[in-house]
Amino acid sequence: MTVREILKMGDERLLRTAAPVTVFDTPELHALVADLLETMGAVNGAGLAAPQIGVDLQVVIFGSGQVNPRYPHEPAFAQTVLINPVITPLGEEEQEGWEGCLSVPGMRAIVPRWQRIRYTGFDAKGQVIVRTAEGFHARVVQHECDHLIGKLYPMRVRDFSRFGFTSVLFPGLDDNTDD
């Protein structure tokens, strides 16, 4: 396992569309997942996508099973490896909420997301995953999957008066690493 460098906004690699994984349960795929988990853990991330470490594959991880110190008022949810994800909104309702990103460190904004979703995909062994999520869990899944289509959260901001530095918006919250 290796803590990998996280690409920052402005790096053109973050704007590419990731390729689907075609072969599962390989040493290379397990090593990528291990590196994603190690990297996310090292910076207290709520999620991380393979393109953020320069790997153009449809692989995201999110959750930890415990409350994230950078999102202390949000509920914990299970750590998940999701490959080749597909998101389906469950209803028309959107919810606005604060987001940050490890690729946009030190900043946060209000971003609209679907309130409830179903996500499908595969784990690293190729086993099918089908889950529903709402609230913060749904927000994180949508945020991470956006990375697979070359979209960063500032591209979804509708009101830039609610976009700024974490240290200004949330005094006392660490904004050196943000996700």
Backbone as JSON Lines, residues from 0, in Angstrom:
{"i":0,"aa":"M","n":[0.84,-1.18,0.0],"ca":[0.0,0.0,0.0],"c":[0.88,1.24,0.0]}
{"i":1,"aa":"T","n":[0.42,2.22,-0.77],"ca":[1.18,3.45,-0.9],"c":[0.23,4.64,-0.82]}
{"i":2,"aa":"V","n":[0.64,5.67,-0.08],"ca":[-0.09,6.93,-0.11],"c":[0.33,7.64,-1.38]}
{"i":3,"aa":"R","n":[-0.63,7.88,-2.25],"ca":[-0.36,8.47,-3.56],"c":[-0.61,9.97,-3.53]}
{"i":4,"aa":"E","n":[0.04,10.68,-4.45],"ca":[-0.2,12.11,-4.62],"c":[-1.6,12.32,-5.18]}
{"i":5,"aa":"I","n":[-2.31,13.28,-4.62],"ca":[-3.65,13.61,-5.1],"c":[-3.54,14.8,-6.05]}
{"i":6,"aa":"L","n":[-4.05,14.62,-7.25],"ca":[-4.01,15.67,-8.25],"c":[-4.88,16.84,-7.82]}
{"i":7,"aa":"K","n":[-4.47,18.05,-8.18],"ca":[-5.2,19.26,-7.81],"c":[-5.92,19.85,-9.01]}
{"i":8,"aa":"M","n":[-7.02,20.57,-8.72],"ca":[-7.78,21.24,-9.76],"c":[-6.84,22.07,-10.62]}
{"i":9,"aa":"G","n":[-7.01,22.0,-11.91],"ca":[-6.12,22.62,-12.87],"c":[-5.32,21.58,-13.64]}
{"i":10,"aa":"D","n":[-5.15,20.41,-13.03],"ca":[-4.46,19.31,-13.7],"c":[-5.44,18.71,-14.72]}
{"i":11,"aa":"E","n":[-5.07,18.74,-15.99],"ca":[-5.97,18.29,-17.06],"c":[-6.41,16.83,-16.91]}
{"i":12,"aa":"R","n":[-5.64,16.04,-16.19],"ca":[-6.01,14.63,-16.01],"c":[-7.32,14.47,-15.23]}
{"i":13,"aa":"L","n":[-7.67,15.49,-14.43],"ca":[-8.91,15.43,-13.67],"c":[-10.13,15.68,-14.55]}
{"i":14,"aa":"L","n":[-9.92,16.11,-15.77],"ca":[-11.04,16.44,-16.66],"c":[-11.35,15.33,-17.66]}
{"i":15,"aa":"R","n":[-10.63,14.24,-17.57],"ca":[-10.85,13.13,-18.51],"c":[-11.96,12.21,-18.03]}
{"i":16,"aa":"T","n":[-12.51,11.44,-18.96],"ca":[-13.49,10.41,-18.64],"c":[-12.73,9.1,-18.42]}
{"i":17,"aa":"A","n":[-13.0,8.47,-17.28],"ca":[-12.31,7.23,-16.92],"c":[-12.88,6.04,-17.68]}
{"i":18,"aa":"A","n":[-12.02,5.08,-17.94],"ca":[-12.41,3.84,-18.64],"c":[-13.0,2.84,-17.65]}
{"i":19,"aa":"P","n":[-13.96,2.03,-18.1],"ca":[-14.48,0.99,-17.22],"c":[-13.43,-0.08,-16.96]}
{"i":20,"aa":"V","n":[-13.53,-0.69,-15.8],"ca":[-12.69,-1.84,-15.46],"c":[-13.28,-3.05,-16.2]}
{"i":21,"aa":"T","n":[-12.43,-3.79,-16.88],"ca":[-12.9,-4.95,-17.66],"c":[-12.49,-6.29,-17.06]}
{"i":22,"aa":"V","n":[-11.48,-6.28,-16.19],"ca":[-11.01,-7.52,-15.57],"c":[-10.95,-7.28,-14.06]}
{"i":23,"aa":"F","n":[-11.6,-8.17,-13.3],"ca":[-11.69,-8.03,-11.86],"c":[-10.8,-9.04,-11.15]}
{"i":24,"aa":"D","n":[-10.6,-8.79,-9.85],"ca":[-9.89,-9.71,-8.97],"c":[-8.46,-9.97,-9.44]}
{"i":25,"aa":"T","n":[-7.79,-8.91,-9.9],"ca":[-6.4,-9.01,-10.31],"c":[-5.5,-8.38,-9.25]}
{"i":26,"aa":"P","n":[-4.24,-8.77,-9.2],"ca":[-3.33,-8.12,-8.25],"c":[-3.25,-6.61,-8.48]}
{"i":27,"aa":"E","n":[-3.29,-6.18,-9.74],"ca":[-3.19,-4.75,-10.06],"c":[-4.42,-3.98,-9.53]}
{"i":28,"aa":"L","n":[-5.6,-4.55,-9.69],"ca":[-6.81,-3.88,-9.21],"c":[-6.82,-3.84,-7.68]}
{"i":29,"aa":"H","n":[-6.43,-4.92,-7.03],"ca":[-6.37,-4.94,-5.57],"c":[-5.33,-3.94,-5.05]}
{"i":30,"aa":"A","n":[-4.21,-3.8,-5.76],"ca":[-3.18,-2.83,-5.37],"c":[-3.71,-1.4,-5.51]}
{"i":31,"aa":"L","n":[-4.46,-1.13,-6.59],"ca":[-5.06,0.2,-6.77],"c":[-6.02,0.5,-5.63]}
{"i":32,"aa":"V","n":[-6.88,-0.44,-5.3],"ca":[-7.84,-0.25,-4.21],"c":[-7.09,-0.01,-2.89]}
{"i":33,"aa":"A","n":[-6.05,-0.78,-2.63],"ca":[-5.27,-0.6,-1.41],"c":[-4.65,0.79,-1.36]}
{"i":34,"aa":"D","n":[-4.12,1.26,-2.48],"ca":[-3.53,2.61,-2.53],"c":[-4.6,3.69,-2.32]}
{"i":35,"aa":"L","n":[-5.78,3.5,-2.91],"ca":[-6.87,4.46,-2.71],"c":[-7.26,4.51,-1.23]}
{"i":36,"aa":"L","n":[-7.41,3.35,-0.61],"ca":[-7.78,3.31,0.81],"c":[-6.71,3.94,1.69]}
{"i":37,"aa":"E","n":[-5.47,3.64,1.41],"ca":[-4.36,4.2,2.2],"c":[-4.3,5.71,2.03]}
{"i":38,"aa":"T","n":[-4.45,6.18,0.8],"ca":[-4.39,7.61,0.52],"c":[-5.56,8.34,1.18]}
{"i":39,"aa":"M","n":[-6.77,7.81,1.02],"ca":[-7.94,8.44,1.63],"c":[-7.8,8.49,3.15]}
{"i":40,"aa":"G","n":[-7.33,7.41,3.74],"ca":[-7.15,7.38,5.19],"c":[-6.12,8.36,5.69]}
{"i":41,"aa":"A","n":[-5.06,8.55,4.91],"ca":[-3.98,9.45,5.33],"c":[-4.43,10.91,5.42]}
{"i":42,"aa":"V","n":[-5.49,11.26,4.69],"ca":[-5.96,12.66,4.67],"c":[-7.38,12.8,5.21]}
{"i":43,"aa":"N","n":[-7.88,11.76,5.9],"ca":[-9.23,11.77,6.46],"c":[-10.3,12.07,5.42]}
{"i":44,"aa":"G","n":[-10.16,11.51,4.24],"ca":[-11.14,11.74,3.18],"c":[-12.43,10.99,3.44]}
{"i":45,"aa":"A","n":[-13.53,11.53,2.9],"ca":[-14.81,10.83,2.92],"c":[-14.94,9.94,1.7]}
{"i":46,"aa":"G","n":[-14.12,10.2,0.69],"ca":[-14.13,9.41,-0.53],"c":[-12.94,9.78,-1.4]}
{"i":47,"aa":"L","n":[-12.68,8.95,-2.41],"ca":[-11.57,9.2,-3.33],"c":[-11.83,8.41,-4.6]}
{"i":48,"aa":"A","n":[-11.52,9.02,-5.72],"ca":[-11.69,8.36,-7.02],"c":[-10.34,8.12,-7.66]}
{"i":49,"aa":"A","n":[-10.22,7.03,-8.41],"ca":[-8.95,6.68,-9.06],"c":[-8.39,7.83,-9.91]}
{"i":50,"aa":"P","n":[-9.21,8.59,-10.66],"ca":[-8.63,9.69,-11.43],"c":[-7.92,10.73,-10.56]}
{"i":51,"aa":"Q","n":[-8.29,10.85,-9.29],"ca":[-7.64,11.81,-8.41],"c":[-6.19,11.44,-8.11]}
{"i":52,"aa":"I","n":[-5.84,10.17,-8.34],"ca":[-4.43,9.77,-8.17],"c":[-3.82,9.43,-9.53]}
{"i":53,"aa":"G","n":[-4.46,9.92,-10.59],"ca":[-3.89,9.78,-11.93],"c":[-4.17,8.47,-12.63]}
{"i":54,"aa":"V","n":[-5.14,7.7,-12.14],"ca":[-5.47,6.42,-12.75],"c":[-6.83,6.55,-13.43]}
{"i":55,"aa":"D","n":[-6.86,6.41,-14.74],"ca":[-8.09,6.61,-15.52],"c":[-8.96,5.36,-15.57]}
{"i":56,"aa":"L","n":[-9.4,4.91,-14.41],"ca":[-10.3,3.77,-14.31],"c":[-11.49,4.14,-13.45]}
{"i":57,"aa":"Q","n":[-12.63,3.52,-13.73],"ca":[-13.86,3.8,-12.99],"c":[-13.87,3.06,-11.66]}
{"i":58,"aa":"V","n":[-13.08,3.57,-10.73],"ca":[-12.97,3.01,-9.39],"c":[-13.09,4.15,-8.39]}
{"i":59,"aa":"V","n":[-14.04,4.02,-7.45],"ca":[-14.17,4.99,-6.36],"c":[-14.26,4.24,-5.04]}
{"i":60,"aa":"I","n":[-13.87,4.93,-3.99],"ca":[-14.05,4.41,-2.63],"c":[-14.69,5.52,-1.82]}
{"i":61,"aa":"F","n":[-15.44,5.14,-0.8],"ca":[-16.06,6.14,0.06],"c":[-16.48,5.49,1.37]}
{"i":62,"aa":"G","n":[-16.7,6.34,2.38],"ca":[-17.13,5.87,3.69],"c":[-16.0,5.34,4.53]}
{"i":63,"aa":"S","n":[-16.29,5.13,5.81],"ca":[-15.29,4.58,6.71],"c":[-15.91,3.8,7.85]}
{"i":64,"aa":"G","n":[-17.22,3.93,8.0],"ca":[-17.86,3.27,9.13],"c":[-17.81,4.1,10.4]}
{"i":65,"aa":"Q","n":[-17.15,5.26,10.35],"ca":[-17.11,6.15,11.51],"c":[-17.28,7.59,11.02]}
{"i":66,"aa":"V","n":[-17.66,8.47,11.93],"ca":[-17.87,9.87,11.58],"c":[-16.56,10.47,11.1]}
{"i":67,"aa":"N","n":[-16.62,11.17,9.98],"ca":[-15.43,11.79,9.41],"c":[-15.12,13.08,10.18]}
{"i":68,"aa":"P","n":[-13.87,13.28,10.64],"ca":[-13.55,14.47,11.42],"c":[-13.71,15.79,10.64]}
{"i":69,"aa":"R","n":[-13.71,15.72,9.33],"ca":[-13.89,16.94,8.56],"c":[-15.36,17.2,8.24]}
{"i":70,"aa":"Y","n":[-16.21,16.22,8.53],"ca":[-17.67,16.37,8.39],"c":[-18.3,15.84,9.68]}
{"i":71,"aa":"P","n":[-17.99,16.5,10.81],"ca":[-18.37,15.94,12.12],"c":[-19.88,15.87,12.36]}
{"i":72,"aa":"H","n":[-20.67,16.61,11.62],"ca":[-22.12,16.61,11.85],"c":[-22.85,15.68,10.88]}
{"i":73,"aa":"E","n":[-22.11,14.94,10.08],"ca":[-22.72,14.02,9.11],"c":[-22.59,12.59,9.61]}
{"i":74,"aa":"P","n":[-23.58,11.76,9.3],"ca":[-23.55,10.37,9.79],"c":[-22.49,9.53,9.07]}
{"i":75,"aa":"A","n":[-22.01,8.53,9.78],"ca":[-21.06,7.57,9.2],"c":[-21.82,6.6,8.29]}
{"i":76,"aa":"F","n":[-21.11,6.03,7.33],"ca":[-21.68,4.96,6.5],"c":[-20.55,4.03,6.1]}
{"i":77,"aa":"A","n":[-20.92,2.83,5.68],"ca":[-19.96,1.75,5.45],"c":[-18.94,2.09,4.36]}
{"i":78,"aa":"Q","n":[-17.71,1.67,4.6],"ca":[-16.67,1.83,3.59],"c":[-16.99,0.93,2.41]}
{"i":79,"aa":"T","n":[-16.9,1.5,1.21],"ca":[-17.29,0.78,0.01],"c":[-16.29,1.02,-1.1]}
{"i":80,"aa":"V","n":[-15.98,-0.03,-1.83],"ca":[-15.23,0.06,-3.08],"c":[-16.27,-0.15,-4.17]}
{"i":81,"aa":"L","n":[-16.38,0.8,-5.1],"ca":[-17.4,0.73,-6.14],"c":[-16.73,0.91,-7.5]}
{"i":82,"aa":"I","n":[-16.9,-0.07,-8.36],"ca":[-16.25,-0.1,-9.67],"c":[-17.33,-0.08,-10.75]}
{"i":83,"aa":"N","n":[-17.08,0.71,-11.8],"ca":[-18.02,0.87,-12.91],"c":[-19.41,1.28,-12.4]}
{"i":84,"aa":"P","n":[-19.47,2.34,-11.59],"ca":[-20.74,2.7,-10.98],"c":[-21.76,3.28,-11.95]}
{"i":85,"aa":"V","n":[-23.02,3.04,-11.61],"ca":[-24.16,3.66,-12.28],"c":[-25.05,4.22,-11.19]}
{"i":86,"aa":"I","n":[-25.39,5.51,-11.3],"ca":[-26.24,6.17,-10.32],"c":[-27.6,6.45,-10.95]}
{"i":87,"aa":"T","n":[-28.65,6.11,-10.21],"ca":[-30.02,6.39,-10.64],"c":[-30.7,7.22,-9.55]}
{"i":88,"aa":"P","n":[-31.15,8.44,-9.87],"ca":[-31.88,9.22,-8.87],"c":[-33.2,8.53,-8.52]}
{"i":89,"aa":"L","n":[-33.57,8.57,-7.25],"ca":[-34.85,8.02,-6.8],"c":[-35.75,9.21,-6.44]}
{"i":90,"aa":"G","n":[-36.43,9.72,-7.43],"ca":[-37.25,10.9,-7.25],"c":[-36.58,12.13,-7.83]}
{"i":91,"aa":"E","n":[-37.3,13.23,-7.75],"ca":[-36.83,14.5,-8.32],"c":[-36.17,15.41,-7.28]}
{"i":92,"aa":"E","n":[-36.27,15.04,-6.0],"ca":[-35.84,15.93,-4.93],"c":[-34.32,16.08,-4.88]}
{"i":93,"aa":"E","n":[-33.87,17.33,-4.88],"ca":[-32.46,17.65,-4.68],"c":[-32.28,18.18,-3.27]}
{"i":94,"aa":"Q","n":[-31.05,18.1,-2.81],"ca":[-30.69,18.67,-1.51],"c":[-29.39,19.45,-1.69]}
{"i":95,"aa":"E","n":[-29.35,20.64,-1.12],"ca":[-28.11,21.41,-1.14],"c":[-27.31,21.08,0.1]}
{"i":96,"aa":"G","n":[-25.98,21.01,-0.06],"ca":[-25.12,20.74,1.07],"c":[-23.7,21.18,0.79]}
{"i":97,"aa":"W","n":[-22.94,21.35,1.86],"ca":[-21.54,21.76,1.74],"c":[-20.7,20.6,1.23]}
{"i":98,"aa":"E","n":[-19.82,20.9,0.29],"ca":[-18.86,19.92,-0.2],"c":[-17.49,20.55,-0.29]}
{"i":99,"aa":"G","n":[-16.5,19.7,-0.17],"ca":[-15.12,20.05,-0.43],"c":[-14.55,18.93,-1.28]}
{"i":100,"aa":"C","n":[-13.26,18.99,-1.58],"ca":[-12.65,17.96,-2.41],"c":[-11.16,17.93,-2.15]}
{"i":101,"aa":"L","n":[-10.61,16.74,-2.09],"ca":[-9.17,16.59,-1.92],"c":[-8.4,17.21,-3.08]}
{"i":102,"aa":"S","n":[-9.04,17.34,-4.24],"ca":[-8.4,17.95,-5.4],"c":[-8.63,19.46,-5.46]}
{"i":103,"aa":"V","n":[-9.42,19.98,-4.52],"ca":[-9.67,21.42,-4.41],"c":[-9.47,21.77,-2.93]}
{"i":104,"aa":"P","n":[-8.24,21.62,-2.42],"ca":[-8.01,21.72,-0.98],"c":[-8.29,23.12,-0.43]}
{"i":105,"aa":"G","n":[-8.84,23.11,0.79],"ca":[-9.04,24.36,1.51],"c":[-10.28,25.13,1.15]}
{"i":106,"aa":"M","n":[-11.13,24.56,0.31],"ca":[-12.32,25.28,-0.11],"c":[-13.56,24.4,0.06]}
{"i":107,"aa":"R","n":[-14.72,25.07,0.18],"ca":[-16.01,24.38,0.25],"c":[-17.05,25.23,-0.45]}
{"i":108,"aa":"A","n":[-18.14,24.56,-0.86],"ca":[-19.24,25.26,-1.51],"c":[-20.53,24.49,-1.28]}
{"i":109,"aa":"I","n":[-21.64,25.2,-1.42],"ca":[-22.95,24.56,-1.42],"c":[-23.18,23.99,-2.82]}
{"i":110,"aa":"V","n":[-23.49,22.69,-2.86],"ca":[-23.67,21.98,-4.13],"c":[-25.01,21.24,-4.08]}
{"i":111,"aa":"P","n":[-25.82,21.34,-5.13],"ca":[-27.05,20.56,-5.18],"c":[-26.76,19.12,-5.64]}
{"i":112,"aa":"R","n":[-27.41,18.17,-5.01],"ca":[-27.28,16.75,-5.37],"c":[-28.65,16.1,-5.22]}
{"i":113,"aa":"W","n":[-28.82,14.95,-5.87],"ca":[-30.04,14.18,-5.67],"c":[-30.09,13.76,-4.21]}
{"i":114,"aa":"Q","n":[-31.26,13.86,-3.6],"ca":[-31.44,13.49,-2.2],"c":[-31.33,11.97,-2.0]}
{"i":115,"aa":"R","n":[-31.96,11.2,-2.9],"ca":[-31.95,9.74,-2.78],"c":[-31.5,9.15,-4.11]}
{"i":116,"aa":"I","n":[-30.64,8.14,-4.03],"ca":[-30.14,7.48,-5.24],"c":[-30.08,5.98,-5.04]}
{"i":117,"aa":"R","n":[-30.0,5.27,-6.15],"ca":[-29.61,3.86,-6.16],"c":[-28.28,3.84,-6.9]}
{"i":118,"aa":"Y","n":[-27.31,3.14,-6.34],"ca":[-26.07,2.97,-7.08],"c":[-25.79,1.49,-7.26]}
{"i":119,"aa":"T","n":[-25.27,1.19,-8.44],"ca":[-24.91,-0.17,-8.77],"c":[-23.49,-0.18,-9.3]}
{"i":120,"aa":"G","n":[-22.88,-1.33,-9.26],"ca":[-21.52,-1.5,-9.76],"c":[-20.98,-2.82,-9.25]}
{"i":121,"aa":"F","n":[-19.68,-2.86,-9.06],"ca":[-19.01,-4.1,-8.66],"c":[-17.97,-3.81,-7.59]}
{"i":122,"aa":"D","n":[-17.65,-4.81,-6.8],"ca":[-16.52,-4.7,-5.89],"c":[-15.27,-5.18,-6.63]}
{"i":123,"aa":"A","n":[-14.13,-5.2,-5.96],"ca":[-12.87,-5.55,-6.62],"c":[-12.81,-7.0,-7.1]}
{"i":124,"aa":"K","n":[-13.65,-7.85,-6.53],"ca":[-13.69,-9.25,-6.97],"c":[-14.7,-9.48,-8.08]}
{"i":125,"aa":"G","n":[-15.44,-8.43,-8.45],"ca":[-16.42,-8.55,-9.52],"c":[-17.81,-8.89,-9.03]}
{"i":126,"aa":"Q","n":[-18.03,-8.86,-7.71],"ca":[-19.35,-9.13,-7.15],"c":[-20.23,-7.89,-7.33]}
{"i":127,"aa":"V","n":[-21.48,-8.1,-7.69],"ca":[-22.41,-7.01,-7.94],"c":[-22.77,-6.3,-6.63]}
{"i":128,"aa":"I","n":[-22.82,-4.97,-6.7],"ca":[-23.27,-4.13,-5.59],"c":[-24.51,-3.37,-6.07]}
{"i":129,"aa":"V","n":[-25.56,-3.42,-5.28],"ca":[-26.78,-2.63,-5.52],"c":[-27.21,-2.07,-4.17]}
{"i":130,"aa":"R","n":[-27.21,-0.74,-4.06],"ca":[-27.58,-0.11,-2.78],"c":[-28.38,1.16,-3.05]}
{"i":131,"aa":"T","n":[-29.14,1.55,-2.05],"ca":[-29.77,2.86,-2.07],"c":[-29.09,3.71,-1.0]}
{"i":132,"aa":"A","n":[-29.1,5.0,-1.23],"ca":[-28.47,5.93,-0.29],"c":[-29.23,7.24,-0.31]}
{"i":133,"aa":"E","n":[-29.14,7.96,0.8],"ca":[-29.74,9.28,0.86],"c":[-28.86,10.19,1.7]}
{"i":134,"aa":"G","n":[-29.14,11.48,1.62],"ca":[-28.41,12.45,2.42],"c":[-26.92,12.47,2.1]}
{"i":135,"aa":"F","n":[-26.13,12.53,3.17],"ca":[-24.67,12.65,3.03],"c":[-24.07,11.48,2.26]}
{"i":136,"aa":"H","n":[-24.52,10.28,2.54],"ca":[-24.04,9.09,1.83],"c":[-24.26,9.26,0.33]}
{"i":137,"aa":"A","n":[-25.47,9.65,-0.07],"ca":[-25.77,9.86,-1.5],"c":[-24.91,10.98,-2.08]}
{"i":138,"aa":"R","n":[-24.7,12.04,-1.31],"ca":[-23.88,13.17,-1.77],"c":[-22.46,12.72,-2.07]}
{"i":139,"aa":"V","n":[-21.87,11.95,-1.15],"ca":[-20.48,11.5,-1.34],"c":[-20.37,10.59,-2.56]}
{"i":140,"aa":"V","n":[-21.31,9.68,-2.72],"ca":[-21.27,8.77,-3.88],"c":[-21.33,9.59,-5.17]}
{"i":141,"aa":"Q","n":[-22.27,10.55,-5.25],"ca":[-22.39,11.37,-6.46],"c":[-21.13,12.18,-6.71]}
{"i":142,"aa":"H","n":[-20.57,12.74,-5.64],"ca":[-19.33,13.53,-5.77],"c":[-18.2,12.69,-6.34]}
{"i":143,"aa":"E","n":[-18.0,11.51,-5.78],"ca":[-16.9,10.65,-6.24],"c":[-17.13,10.18,-7.67]}
{"i":144,"aa":"C","n":[-18.35,9.82,-8.0],"ca":[-18.64,9.36,-9.36],"c":[-18.49,10.48,-10.38]}
{"i":145,"aa":"D","n":[-18.7,11.72,-9.97],"ca":[-18.44,12.85,-10.87],"c":[-16.99,12.86,-11.36]}
{"i":146,"aa":"H","n":[-16.06,12.45,-10.5],"ca":[-14.65,12.4,-10.9],"c":[-14.43,11.47,-12.09]}
{"i":147,"aa":"L","n":[-15.28,10.48,-12.24],"ca":[-15.13,9.52,-13.33],"c":[-15.54,10.09,-14.69]}
{"i":148,"aa":"I","n":[-16.25,11.21,-14.66],"ca":[-16.66,11.87,-15.91],"c":[-15.99,13.24,-16.05]}
{"i":149,"aa":"G","n":[-14.9,13.44,-15.3],"ca":[-14.13,14.67,-15.43],"c":[-14.8,15.9,-14.86]}
{"i":150,"aa":"K","n":[-15.61,15.73,-13.82],"ca":[-16.35,16.85,-13.25],"c":[-15.93,17.04,-11.8]}
{"i":151,"aa":"L","n":[-15.53,18.27,-11.45],"ca":[-15.21,18.64,-10.08],"c":[-16.38,19.43,-9.5]}
{"i":152,"aa":"Y","n":[-16.56,19.4,-8.18],"ca":[-17.74,20.01,-7.58],"c":[-17.93,21.49,-7.91]}
{"i":153,"aa":"P","n":[-16.86,22.31,-8.1],"ca":[-17.13,23.71,-8.46],"c":[-17.92,23.84,-9.77]}
{"i":154,"aa":"M","n":[-17.86,22.83,-10.63],"ca":[-18.62,22.85,-11.87],"c":[-20.12,22.71,-11.63]}
{"i":155,"aa":"R","n":[-20.5,22.28,-10.44],"ca":[-21.92,22.1,-10.09],"c":[-22.45,23.23,-9.22]}
{"i":156,"aa":"V","n":[-21.59,24.14,-8.78],"ca":[-22.02,25.24,-7.91],"c":[-22.95,26.17,-8.69]}
{"i":157,"aa":"R","n":[-24.07,26.51,-8.08],"ca":[-25.04,27.42,-8.71],"c":[-24.95,28.84,-8.15]}
{"i":158,"aa":"D","n":[-24.48,28.98,-6.91],"ca":[-24.43,30.28,-6.26],"c":[-23.04,30.47,-5.66]}
{"i":159,"aa":"F","n":[-22.22,31.25,-6.35],"ca":[-20.83,31.4,-5.92],"c":[-20.67,32.29,-4.69]}
{"i":160,"aa":"S","n":[-21.76,32.85,-4.19],"ca":[-21.68,33.56,-2.91],"c":[-21.58,32.56,-1.76]}
{"i":161,"aa":"R","n":[-21.82,31.28,-2.06],"ca":[-21.7,30.22,-1.05],"c":[-20.56,29.27,-1.43]}
{"i":162,"aa":"F","n":[-19.43,29.86,-1.77],"ca":[-18.21,29.14,-2.15],"c":[-17.05,29.92,-1.56]}
{"i":163,"aa":"G","n":[-16.19,29.25,-0.78],"ca":[-15.08,29.97,-0.18],"c":[-14.12,29.05,0.54]}
{"i":164,"aa":"F","n":[-13.21,29.69,1.25],"ca":[-12.21,28.95,2.0],"c":[-12.82,28.34,3.26]}
{"i":165,"aa":"T","n":[-12.49,27.09,3.51],"ca":[-13.01,26.38,4.67],"c":[-12.7,27.13,5.95]}
{"i":166,"aa":"S","n":[-11.49,27.68,6.07],"ca":[-11.07,28.36,7.3],"c":[-11.91,29.61,7.57]}
{"i":167,"aa":"V","n":[-12.46,30.22,6.53],"ca":[-13.31,31.39,6.69],"c":[-14.75,30.96,6.96]}
{"i":168,"aa":"L","n":[-15.22,29.98,6.2],"ca":[-16.6,29.52,6.34],"c":[-16.83,28.74,7.64]}
{"i":169,"aa":"F","n":[-15.84,27.97,8.05],"ca":[-15.94,27.1,9.22],"c":[-14.7,27.25,10.09]}
{"i":170,"aa":"P","n":[-14.58,28.36,10.82],"ca":[-13.39,28.55,11.67],"c":[-13.18,27.37,12.6]}
{"i":171,"aa":"G","n":[-11.95,26.94,12.7],"ca":[-11.6,25.81,13.56],"c":[-11.6,24.48,12.86]}
{"i":172,"aa":"L","n":[-12.19,24.39,11.66],"ca":[-12.17,23.15,10.9],"c":[-10.92,23.16,10.04]}
{"i":173,"aa":"D","n":[-10.15,22.07,10.05],"ca":[-8.91,21.97,9.29],"c":[-9.21,22.05,7.8]}
{"i":174,"aa":"D","n":[-8.61,23.01,7.12],"ca":[-8.83,23.11,5.67],"c":[-7.58,22.82,4.87]}
{"i":175,"aa":"N","n":[-6.57,22.25,5.51],"ca":[-5.36,21.89,4.77],"c":[-5.6,20.7,3.87]}
{"i":176,"aa":"T","n":[-6.48,19.8,4.3],"ca":[-6.88,18.68,3.45],"c":[-8.38,18.63,3.51]}
{"i":177,"aa":"D","n":[-8.98,18.69,2.37],"ca":[-10.44,18.76,2.29],"c":[-10.92,17.79,1.25]}
{"i":178,"aa":"D","n":[-12.06,17.18,1.5],"ca":[-12.56,16.32,0.43],"c":[-13.98,16.56,0.12]}
